[in-house]
Amino acid sequence: MCGKKNADQLYNMTKKVQSGDKTNVEAQAAALYFKSLFGNDFTRGDDNGINAALNYGYSILRGHISRSIVCYGFEPSLGINHHSQLNNFNLADDFIEPYRAIVDYFVYTQLHMEEGKELSKEMRYQLVDIVNYDMDIHGEKHVIHHAIDKMVASYNSILMGNKDELEIPELIELERHNYELIYEIDCIF
C-alpha cells in the first residue's frame, strides 16, 4: 500500500516462516519491513518518536483487545502462542498481530514522523482515535473496535464448536468510520 520496493521480497519471506520461526525469517522480515517504512537507519528498539508512536498505537489496540477478551470471559494472561509468565496479556498479544499493520500504516502516512521528532499530545490524540478507522473482514468494512469484538467472538465460537474459522481483519486504505446518526424527534403539541 505504501509502494515500497521491498514489498515483493517481504511477501516471499512470509512463505518461508516456519512454526516457531526456527530459521529466524520473521525477525529478518521485521527488520527489512521497518527499514523499508521508516528508513535504513531505523531500528525498532531505538528511543525515538517513531517508536514512541508505534508503541503508543499498539498499546491503544492492546487495551481494546484486552477489554473484549475479558468481556467474552477469557483470561488475558493465558495465550495461544504467547506464554510468558510475566505477561498478563498473552492472549491480547496473540490477537493484536493483524492490527499492528494499521498502526504502522497510520504512523507512516498520517503522523509524518521525522528524525528527532517527539510524539506530541495531538499525535497521541490521533493514535487514540485509530480504533474508529475501518478494516476489512470478508469484504465488509468494520470499525476497528467492532472488528476486535468480531474476532474475539469468532474465537469463542471456534472453542464452542460452532465455527471453524477465525475472523481476521485485513488492512485497507485509511478511512475513518462513517457512523450513521439517526435522530428521532417526537413532537407533542
C-alpha positions as CSV (number, residue, x, y, z in Angstrom):
1,M,0.0,0.0,0.0
2,C,3.0,2.3,0.6
3,G,4.6,1.4,-2.8
4,K,7.9,0.3,-1.2
5,K,10.4,-1.5,-3.4
6,N,10.9,-4.3,-0.9
7,A,7.2,-5.4,-0.9
8,D,7.7,-8.4,-3.1
9,Q,10.8,-9.6,-1.1
10,L,8.8,-9.3,2.1
11,Y,5.9,-11.2,0.6
12,N,8.2,-14.0,-0.4
13,M,9.7,-14.1,3.1
14,T,6.2,-14.8,4.5
15,K,6.2,-18.1,2.7
16,K,9.4,-19.2,4.4
17,V,8.4,-18.6,8.0
18,Q,8.2,-21.8,10.0
19,S,6.4,-22.6,13.1
20,G,8.3,-21.1,16.0
21,D,10.4,-19.2,13.5
22,K,13.3,-21.7,13.7
23,T,15.1,-20.1,10.8
24,N,14.7,-16.5,12.1
25,V,13.0,-15.4,8.9
26,E,10.3,-13.5,10.8
27,A,12.9,-11.4,12.6
28,Q,14.7,-10.7,9.3
29,A,11.5,-9.7,7.6
30,A,10.6,-7.4,10.5
31,A,13.9,-5.6,10.3
32,L,13.5,-5.2,6.5
33,Y,9.9,-4.1,6.9
34,F,10.6,-1.3,9.4
35,K,13.7,-0.1,7.5
36,S,11.6,0.0,4.3
37,L,8.9,2.1,6.0
38,F,11.0,4.4,8.2
39,G,14.5,4.4,6.6
40,N,17.6,2.4,6.6
41,D,18.9,3.8,9.9
42,F,15.6,2.9,11.7
43,T,15.8,0.2,14.4
44,R,12.7,-0.9,16.3
45,G,14.4,-0.7,19.7
46,D,15.7,2.9,19.3
47,D,14.4,5.6,21.6
48,N,12.7,8.0,19.1
49,G,9.4,9.5,18.1
50,I,8.5,6.8,15.5
51,N,8.9,4.0,18.1
52,A,7.0,6.0,20.7
53,A,4.2,6.4,18.2
54,L,4.2,2.8,17.2
55,N,4.3,1.6,20.9
56,Y,1.5,4.1,21.8
57,G,-0.7,2.9,19.0
58,Y,-0.1,-0.8,19.8
59,S,-1.0,-0.1,23.4
60,I,-4.3,1.5,22.5
61,L,-5.2,-1.6,20.4
62,R,-3.9,-3.9,23.1
63,G,-6.2,-2.3,25.6
64,H,-9.3,-2.6,23.4
65,I,-8.4,-6.3,22.7
66,S,-8.0,-7.0,26.4
67,R,-11.3,-5.5,27.2
68,S,-13.0,-7.6,24.5
69,I,-11.2,-10.8,25.8
70,V,-12.4,-10.2,29.3
71,C,-16.0,-9.4,28.1
72,Y,-16.1,-12.8,26.4
73,G,-14.9,-14.5,29.7
74,F,-11.4,-15.3,28.7
75,E,-8.3,-14.9,30.9
76,P,-6.0,-12.5,29.1
77,S,-2.8,-14.0,30.6
78,L,-3.5,-17.4,29.0
79,G,-2.3,-17.1,25.4
80,I,-2.1,-19.3,22.4
81,N,1.4,-18.5,21.1
82,H,2.4,-16.1,23.8
83,H,3.2,-17.9,27.1
84,S,5.3,-15.6,29.2
85,Q,4.5,-15.9,32.9
86,L,5.5,-12.2,33.3
87,N,2.9,-11.1,30.7
88,N,-0.6,-10.6,31.9
89,F,-1.8,-10.0,28.3
90,N,-0.6,-13.1,26.4
91,L,-3.9,-13.7,24.7
92,A,-4.2,-10.0,23.7
93,D,-0.7,-10.2,22.3
94,D,-1.8,-13.2,20.2
95,F,-4.8,-11.2,18.8
96,I,-3.0,-7.9,18.2
97,E,-0.9,-9.2,15.3
98,P,-3.4,-8.4,12.4
99,Y,-4.0,-4.9,13.9
100,R,-0.3,-3.9,14.1
101,A,-0.3,-3.1,10.4
102,I,-2.9,-0.3,10.7
103,V,-0.7,1.4,13.4
104,D,2.4,1.1,11.2
105,Y,0.5,2.5,8.2
106,F,-1.1,5.3,10.2
107,V,2.2,6.4,11.7
108,Y,3.9,6.3,8.3
109,T,1.1,8.1,6.3
110,Q,-0.5,10.4,8.9
111,L,2.0,11.4,11.5
112,H,4.9,12.2,9.2
113,M,7.4,11.4,11.9
114,E,10.9,12.7,11.1
115,E,14.3,12.1,12.8
116,G,14.3,13.5,16.3
117,K,10.6,14.5,16.2
118,E,8.8,14.0,19.5
119,L,5.4,12.3,19.9
120,S,3.1,15.3,20.6
121,K,-0.1,15.4,22.6
122,E,-2.0,15.9,19.3
123,M,-0.4,12.9,17.8
124,R,-1.4,10.8,20.8
125,Y,-5.0,12.0,20.3
126,Q,-4.8,10.9,16.7
127,L,-3.5,7.5,17.8
128,V,-6.3,7.0,20.4
129,D,-8.8,7.7,17.6
130,I,-7.3,4.8,15.5
131,V,-10.0,2.4,16.8
132,N,-12.5,4.5,14.8
133,Y,-10.9,3.6,11.5
134,D,-12.1,0.8,9.2
135,M,-10.6,-2.6,8.5
136,D,-12.0,-5.3,6.2
137,I,-13.4,-8.7,7.3
138,H,-14.6,-10.9,4.4
139,G,-15.2,-7.9,2.1
140,E,-17.1,-5.8,4.7
141,K,-15.8,-2.7,6.4
142,H,-15.8,-2.8,10.2
143,V,-14.7,-0.1,12.6
144,I,-11.7,-1.5,14.4
145,H,-13.2,-1.7,17.9
146,H,-16.1,-3.8,16.3
147,A,-13.6,-5.9,14.3
148,I,-11.8,-6.7,17.5
149,D,-15.1,-7.9,19.1
150,K,-15.9,-9.8,16.0
151,M,-12.5,-11.6,16.0
152,V,-12.8,-12.5,19.7
153,A,-16.4,-13.6,19.3
154,S,-15.3,-15.9,16.4
155,Y,-12.6,-17.3,18.6
156,N,-15.2,-18.1,21.2
157,S,-17.4,-19.7,18.6
158,I,-14.5,-21.9,17.5
159,L,-13.8,-23.1,21.0
160,M,-17.5,-23.8,21.5
161,G,-17.5,-25.9,18.2
162,N,-19.9,-23.6,16.4
163,K,-17.4,-22.2,13.9
164,D,-14.3,-23.3,12.0
165,E,-12.6,-20.1,11.0
166,L,-11.2,-17.1,12.9
167,E,-12.5,-13.7,11.6
168,I,-9.2,-11.9,10.9
169,P,-9.3,-8.3,9.7
170,E,-7.3,-7.1,6.8
171,L,-5.8,-3.6,6.3
172,I,-7.4,-1.3,3.8
173,E,-6.7,2.3,2.8
174,L,-7.1,4.5,5.9
175,E,-10.7,5.6,6.3
176,R,-12.3,6.9,9.4
177,H,-15.6,5.0,10.0
178,N,-18.6,6.9,8.9
179,Y,-21.2,6.5,11.7
180,E,-24.8,6.9,10.7
181,L,-26.5,9.2,13.1
182,I,-30.2,8.8,13.3
183,Y,-32.2,11.3,15.2
184,E,-35.8,10.7,16.1
185,I,-37.8,13.7,17.1
186,D,-41.1,13.3,18.8
187,C,-43.1,16.5,18.9
188,I,-46.0,16.7,21.2
189,F,-48.3,19.6,20.7
